[in-house]
Amino acid sequence: MLVGAAWLGIVAPSVTAAAAPWPFVAALLAFGMPHGAADWAVAARLAPRGGVVGRLGGFAWYLALMAASLAAIALQPSLSALLFLALTVFHFGMADATAVRADDDGPVARWGLVLGRGLLLLSTAFAVQPAEAWAPFARIGAALSPWDAGWQPDLATLQRLAVLGAVTGGLLALLSAAARVRAGHARQAVLDLVEHALVATVAAFADPLFAVGSFFLCVHAFRHSRRLACTHVIIDPAAGSAGITSLGARLLRVHVLSLPLMWPTAACLAVLCWRLGGSDARTIADASIAFYMVTTLPHHLLGLRLPRPDMPPAAA
């Protein structure tokens, strides 16, 4: 996926601009939105409670953080967007560090990859095309804030900070790779660097919305879904999944587990599209980003409670 997106960004950037919202639209059905909507089942299985009322009580903190995030967007949309981007750097990077087992190679390997991966994606996009990268957040703020929040980031300053972030991300990626080599994982260090390079290339040459959407759909959301599919307490073979031996079948089960939360999510997206004033693909993508601004904080905190995967990818 990354090779294809990077190639398309280099040889046909106009195509990525035309197709910019479609990775986010596709993510509504596969991996993207479902990997977060599975949080209802994840929360219930990490802290079992009886009945719907009990499960709602256990999910109350999640809903409260969603409400707080929505209030922050309404009061100060630009600051909320910047905080969301900073959280996304950690969220994307921590998921990747766990997926490639950089967590096992010490704090330098782990946090170098965490920050390197997140910064190379988001900072590079803002460094190369700041106006296009900021456009969804400007639209979301105008639609969801009933007050004139006043402050808006200066795009030139934002671009300079993004350049610094991209350079820092590259240096941290190299530091992480060096630490992994010292830990005896040279092959994985090389693979990490290849993936870092592909992420930075996509962010530099493709449309920012296309670049981030492609990474979100095919790397981050896929890896999180795979982690859930390979975690015994989430898939729960004792409840009827003992015969599911293929990774594909267990990934499908993750999508099934997401269905209870997908219905209210669809209603929220409809409201967000109405507030944004459209129903075209770009509006749906921007509405999705707005929804992620509301939900990423509790989703990230719940993810920190996940145990390590304890099932191999191809067998129950």
Buried (B, 14 or more C-beta within 10 A) or exposed (E): BBEEBBBBBBEBBEBBBEBBBBBBBBBBEBBBBBBBBBBBBBBBBBEEBEEEEEBEEBBEEBEEBBEEBBEBBBEBBBBBBBBBBEBBBBBBBBBBBBBBBBBBBBEBBBBBBBBBBBBBBBBBBBBBBBEBBBBBBBBBBBBBBEEEBEEEBEBEEBBEBBBEBBBBBBBBBBBBBBBBBBBEBEEBBEBBBEBBBBBBBBBBBBBBBBBBBBBBBBBBBBBBBBBBBBBBEBBBEEEEBEEBEEBEEBBBBBBEBBEBBBEEBEEBBEEBBEBBEEEEBBBBBBBBBBBBBBBBBBBBEBBEEBEEBEBEEEEB
